[in-house]
Amino acid sequence: MVFRDREKKRLVPLKPRLFSPEACVPGTYQRKERDFCLHDDYSHENIHPIIRNNAIRYFSERDIPWHKGINGRPSNHLCCSQCSCVNAWFPFIDNPDALLNVLKGIGYPAKEVLPFTSDADIHNGEKPFLVFEWIGDKNYLHELRGGVPAGDSARSRGQNFTSADFSFRFLRDDGKIQIVLGEWKYTENYTWGKSLRISGGRKDRLEIYGPHLAHQACQIRLGDIDPDWLFYDLFDQLMRLQLLASMMEHFREMDAEIVTTLHIVPSANDELMERITSPWLKGFAKDVHELWNRLVPNGRFHGLHTEQLLPCLVSNAPDRNWSDYLVVRYGGMS
């Protein structure tokens, strides 16, 4: 049984502890009734109550779609990766002191968490300390809309453009400002040997990302590796996020001198961690994190397991009910 199926089996009996009776009624997913889904009308309960309204409003005001969302609300799937990311990080969006302790706990040389100035609230101007689906101030990667590079303001967060699942900004102990672009995984796994170089619209994506891989500011050190070998998920995702980090650092977005990536995945998800999906990269390393660390030196990439992060989140929880929920819902992965 793969990790995704084990998680579904583990979570279904927990539904009454985590959700209302109405939400516990099986929901519809891919046109079938599923017990590992919340009832369609209660998909909003996939986000913890203390952050639910603010999180949904955050996504709505920035036109960020929920993956497999229902009527502007989150997905009803209990293994939704986006929901797990929001459940884990959103309580820190306005709590810099607690977030600072978390960052120190996972190894960052953080002195002070800084506001993410480019993502100010459109109504009151408040600047969050943690953001979701960040795509950069500008279209640094010249990604396309309608076959041509999109204008900076014409891009959408969370779909069609390289987006960080979450991101934060802080002042380091050495006085430099650092931004971290986070990629969050839960039960995902990817097909071995399926190249994504040619898009569904028959566009050669190497024409888009190749120039950035060759740019002097690129943090990826290919050496003898052919760029074509990276167009296999999840390396395709890591490549694009690392390129975004490279360009944000190069152009000093929000005064950042250092921009890095953080990849978080459950260690229990062997199907993702240990499957080197690119046939050409097989044998370079034992798992995804080791391989990406080889390609991205100078501390510009950090791989972390969810099981390592959870204790830091719980010990710095802004709310006890939320931390208890986090442990019940995500603490029993195996």
C-alpha positions as a Markdown table, in Angstrom:
| # | Residue | x | y | z |
|---|---|---|---|---|
| 1 | Met | 0.0 | 0.0 | 0.0 |
| 2 | Val | 1.5 | 3.4 | -1.0 |
| 3 | Phe | 1.7 | 6.3 | 1.4 |
| 4 | Arg | -1.3 | 8.1 | -0.1 |
| 5 | Asp | -3.6 | 5.1 | 0.5 |
| 6 | Arg | -2.2 | 4.6 | 4.0 |
| 7 | Glu | -3.0 | 8.2 | 4.8 |
| 8 | Lys | -6.5 | 7.9 | 3.5 |
| 9 | Lys | -7.0 | 4.8 | 5.6 |
| 10 | Arg | -5.6 | 6.5 | 8.7 |
| 11 | Leu | -7.6 | 9.7 | 8.3 |
| 12 | Val | -11.1 | 8.4 | 7.7 |
| 13 | Pro | -11.7 | 7.1 | 11.3 |
| 14 | Leu | -10.4 | 10.5 | 12.6 |
| 15 | Lys | -13.1 | 12.5 | 10.8 |
| 16 | Pro | -15.4 | 12.7 | 13.8 |
| 17 | Arg | -12.6 | 14.1 | 16.0 |
| 18 | Leu | -11.7 | 16.8 | 13.5 |
| 19 | Phe | -14.9 | 17.9 | 11.7 |
| 20 | Ser | -18.6 | 18.5 | 12.3 |
| 21 | Pro | -21.0 | 15.6 | 11.8 |
| 22 | Glu | -22.3 | 17.3 | 8.6 |
| 23 | Ala | -18.8 | 17.5 | 7.2 |
| 24 | Cys | -18.1 | 13.8 | 8.0 |
| 25 | Val | -20.6 | 12.7 | 5.4 |
| 26 | Pro | -18.6 | 11.3 | 2.4 |
| 27 | Gly | -18.0 | 13.9 | -0.3 |
| 28 | Thr | -17.7 | 13.8 | -4.1 |
| 29 | Tyr | -14.3 | 13.6 | -5.7 |
| 30 | Gln | -13.8 | 12.9 | -9.4 |
| 31 | Arg | -17.5 | 12.3 | -9.7 |
| 32 | Lys | -17.6 | 9.5 | -7.1 |
| 33 | Glu | -18.6 | 9.5 | -3.4 |
| 34 | Arg | -15.4 | 9.1 | -1.3 |
| 35 | Asp | -15.2 | 8.5 | 2.4 |
| 36 | Phe | -11.8 | 10.2 | 2.5 |
| 37 | Cys | -13.4 | 13.5 | 1.5 |
| 38 | Leu | -15.6 | 15.9 | 3.4 |
| 39 | His | -19.1 | 16.6 | 2.2 |
| 40 | Asp | -19.0 | 19.0 | -0.7 |
| 41 | Asp | -20.9 | 21.7 | 1.2 |
| 42 | Tyr | -18.5 | 21.6 | 4.1 |
| 43 | Ser | -15.1 | 21.6 | 2.3 |
| 44 | His | -14.2 | 24.8 | 4.2 |
| 45 | Glu | -13.8 | 22.6 | 7.2 |
| 46 | Asn | -10.6 | 21.3 | 5.6 |
| 47 | Ile | -9.0 | 24.4 | 7.1 |
| 48 | His | -8.7 | 24.7 | 10.9 |
| 49 | Pro | -11.4 | 27.0 | 12.5 |
| 50 | Ile | -9.0 | 29.6 | 14.0 |
| 51 | Ile | -7.5 | 30.4 | 10.6 |
| 52 | Arg | -10.4 | 29.3 | 8.2 |
| 53 | Asn | -12.0 | 32.7 | 7.5 |
| 54 | Asn | -8.8 | 34.6 | 7.2 |
| 55 | Ala | -7.2 | 32.0 | 5.0 |
| 56 | Ile | -10.1 | 31.8 | 2.6 |
| 57 | Arg | -10.2 | 35.6 | 2.5 |
| 58 | Tyr | -6.5 | 35.8 | 1.8 |
| 59 | Phe | -6.8 | 33.5 | -1.2 |
| 60 | Ser | -9.9 | 35.2 | -2.4 |
| 61 | Glu | -8.5 | 38.8 | -2.3 |
| 62 | Arg | -5.4 | 37.7 | -4.2 |
| 63 | Asp | -7.4 | 35.6 | -6.8 |
| 64 | Ile | -5.5 | 32.5 | -5.7 |
| 65 | Pro | -7.4 | 29.3 | -6.6 |
| 66 | Trp | -7.7 | 26.4 | -4.2 |
| 67 | His | -6.5 | 23.2 | -5.8 |
| 68 | Lys | -9.6 | 21.1 | -6.6 |
| 69 | Gly | -11.5 | 23.7 | -4.7 |
| 70 | Ile | -15.3 | 23.8 | -4.5 |
| 71 | Asn | -17.1 | 27.1 | -5.1 |
| 72 | Gly | -14.2 | 29.3 | -4.0 |
| 73 | Arg | -13.6 | 27.1 | -0.9 |
| 74 | Pro | -10.8 | 24.6 | -0.3 |
| 75 | Ser | -10.7 | 21.1 | -1.6 |
| 76 | Asn | -12.7 | 18.5 | 0.3 |
| 77 | His | -10.0 | 15.9 | 0.0 |
| 78 | Leu | -8.4 | 15.0 | 3.4 |
| 79 | Cys | -5.0 | 14.5 | 1.7 |
| 80 | Cys | -5.0 | 17.9 | 0.0 |
| 81 | Ser | -1.5 | 19.2 | 0.0 |
| 82 | Gln | -2.4 | 22.8 | -0.2 |
| 83 | Cys | -4.8 | 22.5 | 2.7 |
| 84 | Ser | -2.1 | 20.8 | 4.8 |
| 85 | Cys | 0.3 | 23.6 | 3.9 |
| 86 | Val | -2.1 | 26.3 | 5.0 |
| 87 | Asn | -3.1 | 24.4 | 8.2 |
| 88 | Ala | 0.6 | 24.2 | 9.1 |
| 89 | Trp | 1.8 | 27.7 | 8.3 |
| 90 | Phe | -1.1 | 30.2 | 8.3 |
| 91 | Pro | -1.3 | 30.7 | 12.1 |
| 92 | Phe | 2.1 | 32.4 | 11.8 |
| 93 | Ile | 1.1 | 34.9 | 9.2 |
| 94 | Asp | 0.7 | 37.7 | 11.8 |
| 95 | Asn | 2.9 | 36.2 | 14.6 |
| 96 | Pro | 6.5 | 37.0 | 13.8 |
| 97 | Asp | 7.9 | 36.1 | 17.2 |
| 98 | Ala | 6.5 | 32.5 | 17.0 |
| 99 | Leu | 7.6 | 32.2 | 13.4 |
| 100 | Leu | 11.1 | 33.3 | 14.3 |
| 101 | Asn | 11.4 | 30.5 | 16.8 |
| 102 | Val | 10.2 | 28.0 | 14.2 |
| 103 | Leu | 12.8 | 29.2 | 11.7 |
| 104 | Lys | 15.5 | 28.9 | 14.3 |
| 105 | Gly | 14.3 | 25.5 | 15.1 |
| 106 | Ile | 14.6 | 24.2 | 11.6 |
| 107 | Gly | 18.1 | 25.7 | 11.2 |
| 108 | Tyr | 17.8 | 29.2 | 9.7 |
| 109 | Pro | 20.2 | 31.9 | 11.1 |
| 110 | Ala | 17.3 | 34.2 | 11.7 |
| 111 | Lys | 17.5 | 37.3 | 13.9 |
| 112 | Glu | 14.2 | 38.9 | 13.1 |
| 113 | Val | 11.2 | 38.0 | 10.9 |
| 114 | Leu | 10.5 | 40.8 | 8.4 |
| 115 | Pro | 7.2 | 41.7 | 6.8 |
| 116 | Phe | 6.6 | 40.5 | 3.2 |
| 117 | Thr | 6.2 | 44.0 | 1.9 |
| 118 | Ser | 5.2 | 43.1 | -1.6 |
| 119 | Asp | 2.1 | 41.2 | -0.4 |
| 120 | Ala | 0.3 | 44.0 | 1.5 |
| 121 | Asp | -3.4 | 43.6 | 2.3 |
| 122 | Ile | -5.4 | 45.3 | -0.4 |
| 123 | His | -7.8 | 46.8 | 2.1 |
| 124 | Asn | -5.8 | 47.9 | 5.1 |
| 125 | Gly | -2.2 | 47.8 | 3.9 |
| 126 | Glu | -1.1 | 45.3 | 6.6 |
| 127 | Lys | 1.9 | 43.3 | 5.5 |
| 128 | Pro | 2.0 | 39.6 | 6.3 |
| 129 | Phe | 5.0 | 37.8 | 7.7 |
| 130 | Leu | 4.3 | 34.7 | 5.7 |
| 131 | Val | 2.7 | 34.4 | 2.2 |
| 132 | Phe | 1.3 | 31.8 | 0.0 |
| 133 | Glu | 1.6 | 31.1 | -3.7 |
| 134 | Trp | 4.3 | 33.7 | -4.3 |
| 135 | Ile | 5.4 | 34.3 | -7.9 |
| 136 | Gly | 7.8 | 37.2 | -7.5 |
| 137 | Asp | 7.3 | 40.9 | -8.1 |
| 138 | Lys | 8.1 | 40.5 | -11.8 |
| 139 | Asn | 7.9 | 37.8 | -14.4 |
| 140 | Tyr | 11.6 | 37.1 | -14.1 |
| 141 | Leu | 11.4 | 33.8 | -15.9 |
| 142 | His | 9.4 | 35.2 | -18.9 |
| 143 | Glu | 6.7 | 32.7 | -18.5 |
| 144 | Leu | 4.0 | 32.7 | -21.0 |
| 145 | Arg | 0.3 | 33.6 | -21.2 |
| 146 | Gly | -1.3 | 33.2 | -24.6 |
| 147 | Gly | 2.0 | 32.2 | -26.2 |
| 148 | Val | 3.9 | 35.4 | -25.2 |
| 149 | Pro | 5.7 | 36.5 | -22.0 |
| 150 | Ala | 3.0 | 37.7 | -19.5 |
| 151 | Gly | 3.1 | 41.2 | -18.1 |
| 152 | Asp | 4.0 | 41.3 | -14.4 |
| 153 | Ser | 0.5 | 42.2 | -13.3 |
| 154 | Ala | -1.2 | 39.8 | -15.8 |
| 155 | Arg | 0.1 | 36.7 | -14.0 |
| 156 | Ser | -1.9 | 34.5 | -11.6 |
| 157 | Arg | -0.7 | 33.2 | -8.3 |
| 158 | Gly | -1.1 | 29.4 | -7.8 |
| 159 | Gln | -1.6 | 28.4 | -11.4 |
| 160 | Asn | 0.1 | 28.7 | -14.8 |
| 161 | Phe | 3.1 | 30.4 | -13.3 |
| 162 | Thr | 5.9 | 29.2 | -11.0 |
| 163 | Ser | 4.6 | 29.7 | -7.5 |
| 164 | Ala | 6.1 | 29.1 | -4.1 |
| 165 | Asp | 3.6 | 27.2 | -1.9 |
| 166 | Phe | 4.7 | 29.5 | 1.0 |
| 167 | Ser | 7.4 | 32.0 | 1.6 |
| 168 | Phe | 8.9 | 34.1 | 4.4 |
| 169 | Arg | 11.5 | 36.9 | 4.8 |
| 170 | Phe | 13.9 | 37.5 | 7.6 |
| 171 | Leu | 17.0 | 39.3 | 8.8 |
| 172 | Arg | 19.9 | 37.0 | 9.3 |
| 173 | Asp | 22.4 | 37.0 | 12.1 |
| 174 | Asp | 25.0 | 38.4 | 9.7 |
| 175 | Gly | 22.8 | 41.4 | 8.8 |
| 176 | Lys | 21.7 | 40.1 | 5.4 |
| 177 | Ile | 18.0 | 39.8 | 4.4 |
| 178 | Gln | 17.0 | 36.3 | 3.2 |
| 179 | Ile | 13.8 | 35.1 | 1.5 |
| 180 | Val | 12.8 | 31.5 | 1.5 |
| 181 | Leu | 10.6 | 30.0 | -1.2 |
| 182 | Gly | 8.9 | 26.9 | 0.1 |
| 183 | Glu | 7.6 | 23.8 | -1.8 |
| 184 | Trp | 5.2 | 21.7 | 0.3 |
| 185 | Lys | 4.4 | 18.1 | -0.4 |
| 186 | Tyr | 2.1 | 15.6 | 1.3 |
| 187 | Thr | 0.9 | 12.5 | -0.5 |
| 188 | Glu | 2.1 | 13.3 | -4.0 |
| 189 | Asn | 4.1 | 10.9 | -6.1 |
| 190 | Tyr | 5.1 | 11.2 | -9.7 |
| 191 | Thr | 5.5 | 8.9 | -12.7 |
| 192 | Trp | 8.9 | 7.6 | -13.6 |
| 193 | Gly | 10.2 | 8.6 | -17.0 |
| 194 | Lys | 7.5 | 11.0 | -18.1 |
| 195 | Ser | 9.2 | 14.1 | -19.7 |
| 196 | Leu | 7.5 | 17.4 | -19.3 |
| 197 | Arg | 9.7 | 19.3 | -21.7 |
| 198 | Ile | 7.1 | 19.6 | -24.4 |
| 199 | Ser | 3.9 | 21.3 | -23.0 |
| 200 | Gly | 0.4 | 20.4 | -23.8 |
| 201 | Gly | 0.4 | 23.2 | -26.3 |
| 202 | Arg | 3.5 | 21.7 | -28.0 |
| 203 | Lys | 5.7 | 24.4 | -26.7 |
| 204 | Asp | 9.3 | 23.4 | -26.0 |
| 205 | Arg | 9.7 | 24.5 | -22.4 |
| 206 | Leu | 13.5 | 24.4 | -22.6 |
| 207 | Glu | 13.1 | 27.6 | -24.7 |
| 208 | Ile | 11.6 | 29.3 | -21.7 |
| 209 | Tyr | 13.8 | 28.0 | -18.9 |
| 210 | Gly | 17.0 | 27.2 | -20.8 |
| 211 | Pro | 18.3 | 30.8 | -20.9 |
| 212 | His | 17.8 | 31.1 | -17.1 |
| 213 | Leu | 19.6 | 27.8 | -16.5 |
| 214 | Ala | 22.5 | 29.3 | -18.4 |
| 215 | His | 22.3 | 32.7 | -16.6 |
| 216 | Gln | 25.3 | 33.7 | -14.5 |
| 217 | Ala | 23.0 | 34.1 | -11.5 |
| 218 | Cys | 21.5 | 30.6 | -11.7 |
| 219 | Gln | 21.9 | 28.7 | -8.4 |
| 220 | Ile | 21.7 | 25.3 | -10.2 |
| 221 | Arg | 25.1 | 23.9 | -11.1 |
| 222 | Leu | 24.5 | 21.5 | -14.0 |
| 223 | Gly | 28.1 | 20.5 | -14.7 |
| 224 | Asp | 27.8 | 17.6 | -17.1 |
| 225 | Ile | 24.0 | 17.3 | -16.6 |
| 226 | Asp | 21.9 | 18.0 | -19.7 |
| 227 | Pro | 19.1 | 20.5 | -18.9 |
| 228 | Asp | 16.7 | 18.2 | -20.6 |
| 229 | Trp | 17.2 | 15.7 | -17.7 |
| 230 | Leu | 15.4 | 18.1 | -15.3 |
| 231 | Phe | 12.1 | 18.2 | -17.1 |
| 232 | Tyr | 10.6 | 15.3 | -15.0 |
| 233 | Asp | 8.5 | 16.0 | -11.9 |
| 234 | Leu | 9.2 | 16.7 | -9.2 |
| 235 | Phe | 12.6 | 18.0 | -10.5 |
| 236 | Asp | 10.8 | 20.2 | -13.0 |
| 237 | Gln | 9.1 | 21.9 | -10.1 |
| 238 | Leu | 12.3 | 22.2 | -8.1 |
| 239 | Met | 14.1 | 23.6 | -11.1 |
| 240 | Arg | 11.5 | 26.3 | -11.7 |
| 241 | Leu | 11.4 | 27.3 | -8.1 |
| 242 | Gln | 15.2 | 27.5 | -7.9 |
| 243 | Leu | 15.3 | 29.6 | -11.0 |
| 244 | Leu | 12.7 | 32.0 | -9.5 |
| 245 | Ala | 14.9 | 32.1 | -6.3 |
| 246 | Ser | 18.0 | 32.8 | -8.5 |
| 247 | Met | 16.3 | 35.8 | -10.3 |
| 248 | Met | 14.8 | 37.2 | -7.1 |
| 249 | Glu | 18.2 | 37.2 | -5.5 |
| 250 | His | 19.8 | 38.6 | -8.6 |
| 251 | Phe | 17.4 | 41.5 | -8.7 |
| 252 | Arg | 17.3 | 41.9 | -4.9 |
| 253 | Glu | 13.6 | 41.6 | -4.5 |
| 254 | Met | 12.5 | 43.2 | -1.3 |
| 255 | Asp | 16.2 | 44.0 | -0.6 |
| 256 | Ala | 17.0 | 40.3 | -0.3 |
| 257 | Glu | 20.7 | 39.4 | -0.7 |
| 258 | Ile | 20.0 | 35.7 | -0.3 |
| 259 | Val | 17.0 | 33.8 | -1.7 |
| 260 | Thr | 16.8 | 30.1 | -1.1 |
| 261 | Thr | 14.3 | 27.2 | -1.5 |
| 262 | Leu | 12.9 | 24.9 | 1.1 |
| 263 | His | 11.4 | 21.5 | 0.2 |
| 264 | Ile | 9.2 | 19.8 | 2.8 |
| 265 | Val | 7.8 | 16.3 | 2.4 |
| 266 | Pro | 6.9 | 13.5 | 4.8 |
| 267 | Ser | 9.8 | 11.0 | 5.3 |
| 268 | Ala | 7.0 | 8.4 | 5.2 |
| 269 | Asn | 6.3 | 9.2 | 1.6 |
| 270 | Asp | 8.9 | 6.9 | 0.1 |
| 271 | Glu | 7.2 | 7.0 | -3.3 |
| 272 | Leu | 8.2 | 10.7 | -3.6 |
| 273 | Met | 11.4 | 10.8 | -1.7 |
| 274 | Glu | 13.1 | 7.7 | -3.2 |
| 275 | Arg | 11.8 | 7.8 | -6.8 |
| 276 | Ile | 14.3 | 9.5 | -9.1 |
| 277 | Thr | 11.8 | 10.1 | -11.9 |
| 278 | Ser | 14.3 | 11.3 | -14.5 |
| 279 | Pro | 15.9 | 8.2 | -16.1 |
| 280 | Trp | 19.1 | 10.2 | -16.7 |
| 281 | Leu | 19.5 | 11.2 | -13.1 |
| 282 | Lys | 18.9 | 7.7 | -11.6 |
| 283 | Gly | 22.0 | 6.7 | -9.7 |
| 284 | Phe | 23.2 | 10.2 | -8.9 |
| 285 | Ala | 21.8 | 10.1 | -5.4 |
| 286 | Lys | 19.7 | 7.9 | -3.1 |
| 287 | Asp | 16.8 | 10.4 | -2.8 |
| 288 | Val | 15.4 | 13.7 | -4.0 |
| 289 | His | 16.9 | 15.9 | -1.3 |
| 290 | Glu | 20.4 | 14.5 | -1.7 |
| 291 | Leu | 20.3 | 14.9 | -5.5 |
| 292 | Trp | 19.0 | 18.5 | -5.3 |
| 293 | Asn | 21.7 | 19.4 | -2.7 |
| 294 | Arg | 24.3 | 18.2 | -5.2 |
| 295 | Leu | 22.9 | 20.4 | -7.9 |
| 296 | Val | 22.4 | 23.5 | -5.7 |
| 297 | Pro | 25.4 | 24.3 | -3.5 |
| 298 | Asn | 26.1 | 27.2 | -1.2 |
| 299 | Gly | 23.1 | 26.6 | 1.1 |
| 300 | Arg | 20.6 | 27.7 | -1.5 |
| 301 | Phe | 18.5 | 24.6 | -1.0 |
| 302 | His | 17.2 | 23.0 | 2.2 |
| 303 | Gly | 15.3 | 19.7 | 2.3 |
| 304 | Leu | 13.2 | 19.0 | 5.4 |
| 305 | His | 10.8 | 16.3 | 6.5 |
| 306 | Thr | 7.4 | 17.1 | 7.8 |
| 307 | Glu | 8.1 | 15.0 | 10.8 |
| 308 | Gln | 11.0 | 17.3 | 11.7 |
| 309 | Leu | 8.9 | 20.4 | 11.2 |
| 310 | Leu | 5.8 | 19.5 | 13.2 |
| 311 | Pro | 7.5 | 19.6 | 16.7 |
| 312 | Cys | 8.8 | 23.1 | 15.9 |
| 313 | Leu | 5.3 | 24.2 | 14.9 |
| 314 | Val | 3.6 | 22.6 | 17.9 |
| 315 | Ser | 6.1 | 23.9 | 20.5 |
| 316 | Asn | 5.6 | 27.5 | 19.2 |
| 317 | Ala | 1.9 | 27.2 | 18.6 |
| 318 | Pro | -0.1 | 30.5 | 18.8 |
| 319 | Asp | -3.1 | 28.4 | 19.8 |
| 320 | Arg | -3.4 | 25.2 | 21.8 |
| 321 | Asn | -6.5 | 23.9 | 19.9 |
| 322 | Trp | -4.7 | 24.3 | 16.6 |
| 323 | Ser | -1.5 | 22.5 | 17.8 |
| 324 | Asp | -3.6 | 19.6 | 19.2 |
| 325 | Tyr | -5.4 | 19.4 | 15.8 |
| 326 | Leu | -2.1 | 19.4 | 13.9 |
| 327 | Val | -0.8 | 16.5 | 15.9 |
| 328 | Val | -4.0 | 14.4 | 15.5 |
| 329 | Arg | -4.4 | 15.2 | 11.8 |
| 330 | Tyr | -0.7 | 15.0 | 10.6 |
| 331 | Gly | 1.3 | 13.6 | 13.5 |
| 332 | Gly | 0.5 | 9.9 | 12.8 |
| 333 | Met | 1.9 | 9.5 | 9.3 |
| 334 | Ser | 3.6 | 6.2 | 8.7 |
